[in-house]
């Protein structure tokens, strides 16, 4: 890595030190000076990101030093940060961050420690014997820890040891650390008055050198004088080397046993000293009469933070190589995947440490399961670049990036709208983001890291892809992590992987050898019982987090103890039962935790995984001093961690285990506490209102949830978060139905039922049907709907018989928006029910309840005249059925007729009721999607009209469906460019609408043929898996179940899994035939391919002929099916007949614009026969078609066939 020692254009002496009020790297506000020395100053500062006070140690190099000396000092400063990061122990100073000020001075941020250093404490009088023993015992414990991590501190002295107000030891200044067991480098390290003799001998340096320095410090603390003090350094060093240490009792009275320990520590020959800190600890305890201490839980837990990445050396090396390539302007993004707990976060921590040691800006964006406001992870990561951005560049980008650069992004509401797709605002946003990061990436190296992408919002994923594209081939590196089981391969997160701009790395579980290394690092010096490591590996499956939780459980339970500076295992550890899951390990740890910590954790768990301090304070019910003591204990036990001023459960499994194990009555009470605490907080955002309702619904006062749930549900509708709105309103409706005395219950129920019918058709069709039935039954029981129908039709007839000039005036008030409330007249109810029946019909068609749909259509036909717009609106449902059954004969013409009827009605009334306008938009979409499923071009006029209507009426769902027609068209023509663009827009709208299930399941129904025909195995597996998951969520959806069975069979054939295909093909055929599914032709085609691969040519021929027969059946005829059937038949019949089938398939592909099938036909023809020149020509055409379709795999296949043939033709030419 190229890491400059000085900033370009800046000499060492020109750099200015910090002053109070300055903000360093946009994060640390300097408050006051804590101290200074020859090499720099220590400032008290406020960390604006983590919301805490820190000590900021600024390195300030004197101007007169040579460049070589400056480099040496900088390396020592870096080493200090690195060592302190690795040595986190209750008696060491916590270090947080490393960076560089604008003036070019390096800095480290650390915890602020109160108290005094030992040199100040003994200024007036020596330490008393009891205090001195306690200090030395704690020093022995911390040195045992440091030495177990293979380090020697090298600068143990009184001024480097601080005693806090509670009497705890804090060891400071790790700037001259040495690797334990390695020779002296020829340069003396540390302070001469404390220096062990072996430094002068060039001997191997180990922990005994620190023990010598500790002896000197003890001598000083007992007497307030140093044992050797000379004016000449040479004489002083000679004293250390040859002169026996004088007895401290010659200066002042000293406990005889303590004096012997001090003199033994200061023996000239390391072999004559205590051989390790544990041996010293035993001697100190014996001399002082203190019992040999069992180290505190926090001290033992320090050993669980292993100093190196275990089992991830290759992956870390890969990241570091990527960083080196980025430093040379050849960056490439990396996505790191793996199961939860496999070690992704630990790998990134080590990578971050190495990047910071290389003095590179490192930005980290954390996605959260409970959600953040859109773009919050991106804003978190990009903060590190702000201090490196010139004023000129910031002026250019700050306006379009105002939302990203604002601190409000971290506190915004999840429903806040982002720029719309295709809008000038969104274009400007992404262009500015690209310009900003690309400009910086051209000048300097940096890393942007995004964790847990499985929880990222769609806006963040889009921005991530923009960043990856902008920084590719620059000095800016992007790294992301994700849980492999929780992020679909079809996610936007993998878009740049498919574009070959991003590498993917998948972490595997640790091997048994790696687990053994982990245990050795955690428990240094322990004679591990036989079989323990093997059982730990078998139990945890090599999951690093699970293994660490098991060890943490054993430490907290006392099965693993540190006594006298050494680990001890209880008898029977080798056969002790280990927890079978992470949850069980957490529960055992909870059982061993102090009751006050468990009580607080149980209060906090219902509030979620990430908790703001005001909420923690409100829920605890504890005085602040007591609260922070309990929180410190919980953090010490690693149930919570402090992140950016919030308390966060260390892992979602830990959070869930605490929540699930809380007794039901307690849980309900705690949910009530959370709800009331949230109500009391100063925030009116919809997200908080939603949370209040959610918590009250799970409390012992569920009726208090009704109003917040209704309020949040309607806010979700306004924000177009349809699935969320459905779930909220459904919960509110259930609570209302169970609360007969609730004020205003009847009208609230009526409005909520209507909203559920309107929203649920798209987000959750079974809910829409259920509440339509409930609502219509209520009206039938309480309203004379028949009299309302007669009066409504009488008014309609009057309007129809009026003059053209009068007709519009009569129609407009007749077809008006009808609000659902208790004041509705029978006429209003009739019109409102007619409106909602359109949605009911859509939901019934989606669920495949054809009998109920036909009954509904018949009833509406009996109640309405033939030209009623409501009859035309309900016809949309029949169009939906065509998309599933493939029975298009006469269907397309009938759909056009009904769409035209709705258009004429719109023209007659000017602005029709919203639901009828919606039906017009959906009618156009369904006509187009049926054309797309046939492989035919879309009706561009219908598409344009539908998008305009959606824009004018604010129908985001209609816009999403028209986009889906484009997705379907691209899927069935194999057009990769059109598919990727339309799918990205469609996916973004689905996210914006709260992932409504109908839109999700439509993608699962109609996009798999795109991946199947391209032969993209990984994506086929992902899209089929998504369909399977949705089928489990929507068990009533028979169309989805049938499609999933079909695609499973096609997948098995594509994957050449003969055993699975033998079972799945018959199931798929039965589902297609018995369910009246349009996909029977596709199944027959894949059945033919399977039989052909198995060498059963007669069976293959029969399946292909059946496919073509169905593709030509007037009821189901469509070009796409016919192309596939003819391609399946071509290799199974005579050459002449096969050529005819391929010619017909090619003509159909050309006439319908099916670029992928065109390429496949030419490829298939080239493989059959022909002169080399003819084959070359056909392969070239196929290759161009695949390039147009962006079918990389097929394009490479055509190239591989063309290459040898091209060389063959060249040889022929040369020989001629």
GUVO-777451 format. One record per residue (C-alpha): residue in one letter; x, y, z. Coordinates in steps of 0.5 Angstrom, whole numbers, plus 500, padded with zeros to 3 digits. Layout:
BEGIN
AXYZ ...
//
This chain:
BEGIN
X500500500 X502507498 X502511505 X505518505 X509520511 X507527510 X502530506 X504533499 X506540499 X506540507 X513540511 X513537517 X514543521 X508547517 X503543521 X499546526 X496543532 X489543534 X485548538 X479548542 X472548537 X475545531 X472539528 X476533526 X474529520 X467532521 X467527527 X471530533 X469536536 X475539540 X474541547 X480542551 X487540552 X488534557 X496534557 X502534552 X509532551 X515532546 X511528541 X504531541 X498533545 X492529548 X485533547 X478532550 X473531545 X466530543 X465524538 X459527534 X458520531 X458515537 X455521542 X461520547 X467524550 X474521548 X481523549 X484525542 X492523542 X495528536 X502526534 X506533533 X513531530 X518536531 X520540525 X528539526 X527531525 X530527519 X525524514 X527517516 X526519524 X519522522 X517515519 X520511525 X515515529 X509515525 X510507524 X511507532 X504511533 X501506528 X503500532 X501503538 X494504535 X494497532 X497494539 X491497543 X486495538 X488488539 X489488547 X482490549 X482488557 X479492563 X486494565 X488497558 X486503555 X480502550 X482505543 X477507538 X479510532 X485512528 X486518523 X489524520 X487532522 X487537516 X493539518 X496532517 X497530524 X496523526 X491522531 X488516536 X482517540 X481513546 X477512552 X477518557 X480515564 X479519571 X483518577 X491519577 X497516574 X502513579 X507518579 X502523581 X500519587 X506518590 X509525589 X508526597 X508520600 X510512598 X504508597 X502504603 X503496603 X496494602 X495499596 X502497593 X500490593 X493491590 X496495584 X502490583 X496484583 X492488578 X499489574 X500482574 X493480571 X494485565 X501483564 X499476563 X493478558 X498482554 X503476554 X498471552 X497475546 X505475545 X506482546 X511485551 X509492553 X516495554 X515501557 X512499564 X513505569 X509509574 X507515569 X504510564 X499507570 X493510572 X489509578 X481510577 X477513582 X474506584 X482503585 X482500578 X489500574 X489502567 X495501563 X497506558 X502508552 X503502548 X507506543 X513501544 X510494544 X515488542 X513482539 X514477545 X520472544 X523475538 X530478539 X532485541 X532489535 X539493537 X535499539 X533500546 X525501547 X522504553 X525508559 X532507561 X531508568 X526502567 X530498562 X531490563 X538488562 X537483556 X535489552 X543491552 X545484550 X541483544 X537477547 X530474546 X525479549 X519476553 X514477558 X520477564 X523484561 X516487563 X517484570 X523487571 X520494569 X515492574 X520491579 X523498578 X516501578 X515497585 X521500588 X519507586 X512506589 X515503595 X520509596 X519515591 X526514588 X528510583 X533504584 X538507579 X539514577 X545517574 X546523570 X550519564 X545514560 X551510559 X552509566 X545508568 X545502563 X551499566 X548499573 X542495570 X547491566 X551489572 X550493579 X545489583 X539493585 X539496592 X534494597 X529499598 X529498605 X535502605 X531508603 X525507608 X521501611 X518496606 X515490608 X520484608 X516479603 X514485598 X522487598 X524480596 X519480591 X521486588 X529484588 X527477585 X523481579 X530485578 X534480578 X539481572 X538474569 X531473567 X532466569 X532468576 X526472576 X519470576 X518466570 X511469568 X506474571 X502468573 X508466578 X508473580 X501473582 X501467586 X507470590 X504477591 X498473594 X502469598 X506475601 X500479602 X495474605 X490476599 X487470596 X489468589 X484472586 X479469581 X479474575 X473478574 X468476568 X470482564 X478480565 X476473563 X471476557 X477479554 X480473552 X474472548 X476477543 X481474539 X487478537 X487475530 X482473524 X481465525 X480461519 X479467514 X487468512 X485467505 X479472505 X483477509 X489476504 X484477498 X481484501 X488486502 X490485495 X484488492 X486494497 X493494494 X490494487 X485500488 X491504491 X494503483 X487505480 X484498479 X479497484 X474492484 X468491489 X467485493 X461482496 X462477502 X457472504 X455467509 X451464514 X449469520 X455468525 X460465520 X465471521 X463476516 X463482521 X470480524 X473479518 X471486516 X474489523 X480486521 X480489514 X478496517 X484496522 X489494516 X486500512 X486505518 X493503519 X495505512 X491511513 X486510508 X479513510 X474508511 X467509511 X462504514 X454503513 X450498517 X443496515 X439494520 X433489521 X429494524 X430498518 X433505518 X431511514 X432510506 X439511504 X442512512 X447506511 X450510505 X450516508 X454513514 X459510510 X460517506 X461521512 X468519512 X469522505 X467529507 X473532510 X477530504 X472533499 X474540496 X470546497 X469547490 X467539489 X462540495 X459546492 X457542486 X454536489 X451539495 X444541492 X442534489 X445530495 X442535500 X438529503 X444524503 X449530507 X444532512 X444529519 X436528518 X437522514 X439518520 X432520524 X428521518 X421516517 X421510513 X416512509 X419519507 X419519499 X425519495 X426521488 X421518483 X424513478 X426517471 X425524475 X430529474 X431530481 X433522481 X438523475 X441529478 X442525485 X445519482 X450524477 X452528483 X453521487 X458519482 X461525480 X463526488 X466519489 X469518482 X473525483 X475523490 X477516487 X481519482 X486522487 X486518493 X485511496 X479509501 X474504502 X466504503 X463498507 X456496507 X454491512 X448486512 X445488505 X440483506 X436488511 X438494506 X432499503 X432499496 X434506495 X441504499 X442498494 X441503488 X446508491 X450502492 X450500485 X451507483 X457507487 X460501485 X460503477 X462510479 X468507483 X470501478 X477502476 X479508481 X482508488 X476507491 X474500494 X467498495 X465492500 X459489502 X457483506 X450479506 X447473509 X447468504 X440465506 X437471507 X438475501 X435473494 X440472488 X435476484 X436482489 X439489486 X445487491 X447482485 X446487479 X453489479 X456482480 X452480474 X455486470 X462483472 X464489476 X463486483 X467479486 X463475490 X466471496 X462466500 X465464507 X465457509 X464455517 X470454520 X474447520 X475443526 X483445526 X480453526 X476451532 X482448535 X486455534 X480459536 X480455543 X488456544 X487463543 X481464547 X484460553 X492460552 X496455557 X490451558 X491443558 X484443554 X480436555 X481431550 X475431545 X472438547 X474441541 X472436537 X465436540 X465444540 X466444532 X461438531 X456442536 X457449532 X458446525 X464451525 X460457526 X464462529 X459466533 X456460536 X463457538 X464464541 X458464545 X459457548 X466459550 X463465553 X457461556 X462456560 X466462562 X460466565 X458459568 X465458572 X466452568 X473456565 X476460570 X483464571 X486463578 X493466579 X494468572 X492461569 X486458566 X483452569 X477448567 X472445571 X473437572 X468434567 X469439562 X471434556 X464431557 X460437559 X454438555 X454443550 X448447548 X445445541 X443452539 X445459539 X439461543 X440455548 X447458549 X444465550 X439462555 X444459559 X448465559 X442469562 X441464567 X448466570 X447473569 X445478575 X438479576 X438486575 X441485568 X436480566 X430484568 X433490564 X434486558 X427483559 X424490559 X428492553 X427486548 X420488546 X423495544 X427492538 X434490537 X437498537 X435502542 X436510543 X438512550 X432516552 X428510551 X432505555 X432511560 X424511560 X424503560 X429502566 X425505571 X432506575 X436512577 X441514572 X447512576 X444505577 X442505570 X449506567 X452501572 X447495570 X448497562 X456497563 X455490566 X450488560 X455491555 X461487559 X457480558 X456482551 X448482551 X448489548 X454494545 X454501545 X454503537 X453511535 X450513542 X445507542 X445500545 X444495540 X443487542 X450484539 X446479535 X439478533 X439471535 X441474542 X435479542 X430474540 X432469545 X431474550 X425476548 X422469547 X424467554 X421472557 X414470560 X408472557 X405476562 X412480563 X412481555 X405484555 X407488561 X413490558 X410492551 X405496554 X411500558 X415501551 X408504548 X407509553 X415511553 X414512546 X408516546 X412520551 X418522547 X417528543 X416525536 X410525531 X413521526 X408515523 X414510524 X413512532 X405512531 X406505528 X410502533 X406505539 X400501536 X404495535 X406495542 X399496545 X397491541 X401486544 X400489551 X395488557 X391494554 X390492546 X384496545 X389502546 X392500540 X386501535 X387509534 X395508533 X394502528 X389506524 X393512524 X399508522 X395504517 X392510513 X399514513 X402507510 X396508505 X398515503 X406513503 X403507498 X406502503 X401497501 X402491505 X404494511 X398498511 X394491510 X397488516 X396494520 X389495518 X387488519 X390488526 X386494528 X380491525 X381485529 X381489535 X375493533 X371487532 X373484539 X371491543 X364492542 X364498547 X369501543 X367509542 X365510534 X366502533 X361501527 X363507523 X371505524 X369498522 X366500516 X371504514 X377499515 X373494512 X373498506 X380500506 X382493507 X378491500 X381496497 X389495499 X388488500 X387486493 X394487491 X398486498 X394480500 X388478496 X385473501 X384479506 X381483500 X376477499 X375476506 X373483508 X369484502 X365478504 X364481511 X363488508 X357486503 X354481509 X354487513 X350491508 X345486506 X343485514 X343493515 X341496508 X336495503 X341495498 X336492493 X332499493 X338503492 X340499486 X333500483 X333508485 X341508482 X339505475 X332509475 X337515475 X342512470 X336511465 X334518466 X341520464 X341515458 X335518455 X337525456 X339530451 X347529450 X347536453 X344534459 X347527460 X354529462 X350534468 X346528470 X352523469 X357527473 X353527480 X351520479 X358517478 X361521484 X366519489 X362515495 X365516502 X364510506 X361512513 X355511517 X351516513 X351512506 X344512503 X342505500 X344508493 X351510495 X352503498 X350500491 X355504488 X360503493 X359495493 X359495485 X366499486 X369494491 X366488487 X371490481 X377489487 X373483489 X373480482 X380481481 X382478488 X378472486 X381471479 X388472482 X387466487 X384461482 X377461485 X373461478 X367459480 X366464485 X368469480 X363467475 X358467480 X360474482 X360476474 X353473473 X350477479 X353484477 X351482470 X344481473 X344488477 X347492471 X345494464 X350491459 X354498458 X355499465 X362501467 X362497473 X361491468 X366493464 X371494470 X369487473 X371484466 X378486468 X378480472 X377475466 X383478463 X387476469 X384469468 X387469461 X394470463 X393464468 X389459463 X392461456 X385461453 X386467449 X381465443 X377471443 X379474449 X384479447 X378482442 X373482448 X379485453 X379491447 X372492447 X371493455 X377497455 X374501450 X368502454 X371504460 X375510455 X368512453 X365512460 X371517462 X370521456 X363522457 X364524465 X370527464 X373525471 X370518473 X370515480 X377513482 X376506482 X373506475 X379510472 X383505476 X380499472 X381503466 X389503467 X388496469 X385493463 X390496459 X395493463 X392486463 X391486455 X398488454 X401483459 X397477455 X400480449 X407479453 X405472455 X404470448 X411473446 X407479442 X409486442 X406490447 X400495445 X404502446 X398506446 X395502451 X402503455 X402510454 X395511456 X396507462 X402511465 X399517464 X393515467 X397513473 X401519473 X395523473 X391519478 X397518483 X396510482 X403508483 X400500483 X397501476 X404504474 X408498477 X403493473 X404497466 X412496468 X411489469 X408488462 X414491460 X418486464 X414480462 X415482455 X422482456 X422476459 X419472454 X423475448 X429474452 X431482451 X436482457 X437490456 X430491457 X429486462 X434489467 X432496466 X424494467 X425489473 X430494476 X424500476 X419494478 X423492484 X424499486 X416500486 X415494489 X419496495 X416503495 X409500495 X411495501 X413489497 X405487496 X405480495 X401480488 X406484485 X412479488 X408473486 X407476479 X415476478 X415469481 X410467476 X412470469 X420471470 X422464470 X422463463 X427468462 X432465466 X430458464 X431459456 X438463457 X440457461 X442461467 X443456473 X444460479 X438465477 X434459475 X435456482 X434463486 X427465482 X424458483 X426458490 X423465491 X416462488 X417456493 X417461499 X411465496 X407459495 X408458503 X406465504 X400464500 X397457501 X390459498 X394461491 X393455486 X396459480 X402460484 X402453487 X401450479 X407455476 X412453482 X411445480 X412447473 X418451474 X421446479 X420441473 X424445468 X429447473 X430439474 X431438467 X436444466 X440442472 X440435469 X438432475 X435426472 X432423479 X428429481 X426430474 X423423473 X418425480 X417433478 X415432471 X409428472 X407433478 X408439473 X404436468 X398434472 X398441475 X398444468 X392440465 X388439471 X389446473 X387449466 X394452466 X397455460 X404452462 X403445459 X406447453 X413449457 X412442461 X412438454 X418442451 X422440457 X419433458 X422432451 X428435452 X429430458 X427424454 X432426449 X437427454 X436420457 X436417450 X429415450 X427418443 X420416442 X418419448 X421425447 X418426440 X411424443 X412430448 X414435443 X409433438 X404434444 X407441445 X406443438 X399440438 X397445444 X401451441 X397450435 X390449439 X386455437 X384456444 X391457447 X395458440 X401463441 X407465438 X412463444 X409456445 X410455438 X417457437 X419452443 X415447441 X418447434 X425447436 X424441441 X421437435 X427439430 X432434432 X427429433 X424428426 X427428419 X432433416 X427436412 X422436417 X426439422 X429445417 X422447416 X420447424 X426451425 X424456419 X417457422 X420458429 X425463426 X420467422 X415467429 X421470433 X423475427 X416477427 X415478434 X422481436 X424475440 X431476440 X433470444 X429465441 X432468434 X439466437 X437460439 X434458433 X440460429 X445456434 X440450433 X441450426 X448451426 X449445430 X445441425 X449441418 X451445413 X458448409 X463451414 X461458411 X454457412 X455454419 X460460421 X454465418 X449462422 X454462429 X455469427 X448471427 X446467433 X452471437 X450478435 X443476437 X445473444 X450480445 X443484443 X440480449 X445480453 X446473454 X453472456 X453465457 X450463450 X454468447 X460465449 X457458447 X457461440 X464464440 X467457442 X463453437 X465459432 X473459434 X475452431 X471453425 X474459424 X481456424 X479450420 X477455415 X483459415 X487453414 X483451408 X485458405 X492457407 X493450404 X489453398 
//
